[in-house]
Amino acid sequence: MRSLPVPIETTALRRTRQNHPGGPWERLEGASKRELKLVLLENQQNVCAWCEVTIGADNSHLDHIRTRNTSPQLIFAVDNLLAACQNPRTCGHGRQNKGSLPPWVHPYETEDLEDRIDYYPDGSLVPASILSEATQREADEAINRQLNLNADTLKERRERRMVEIGTYCGQGFTVEDLMEILPDFPTLTKKLCR
Ligand SMILES: [Zn+2]
């Protein structure tokens, strides 16, 4: 989970937003959804906006940050859309029916999202200790219950990645080199190698 620049709105998305401001989502055609997904993937460097595993157009979906139910007016807003992985138990699919995310858990609106989370050596994601107690509770709810970012598979992958990063770090590789060699979990790589 990290801050991202707001992506460029595609022409098809803009037209659909103007012609059908309240939806339904099906008004955006399949080919236009794929085009939008490619734009979002490029903006996210081809990793899931929530768990940061590598994804592509064929194994990802468009996720509404503020859900279609709670914020139908944002259904076609480019700054409410992310590309997320297809894991049924985490990220976009996993958070269905688990309420709204805290407003600040928003990759386009919060500029220092990566500073609000930390990693333990066992691969767990935890709220950063700089956060107030109330915000830590919100972050804990979002990380563990809504997005389920400490699912065993993710935690284990991050733990392995930390070991790999450790071996590369001392050998003169820059963060950019590492992000190319090990594209999953870019926030983790940046934190460990800065
Ligand atoms: Zn994910």
Residues whose N, C-alpha, C, O or C-beta is under 5 A from the ligand:
A	BS01	ZN	C48 W50 C51 E52 C85 C91
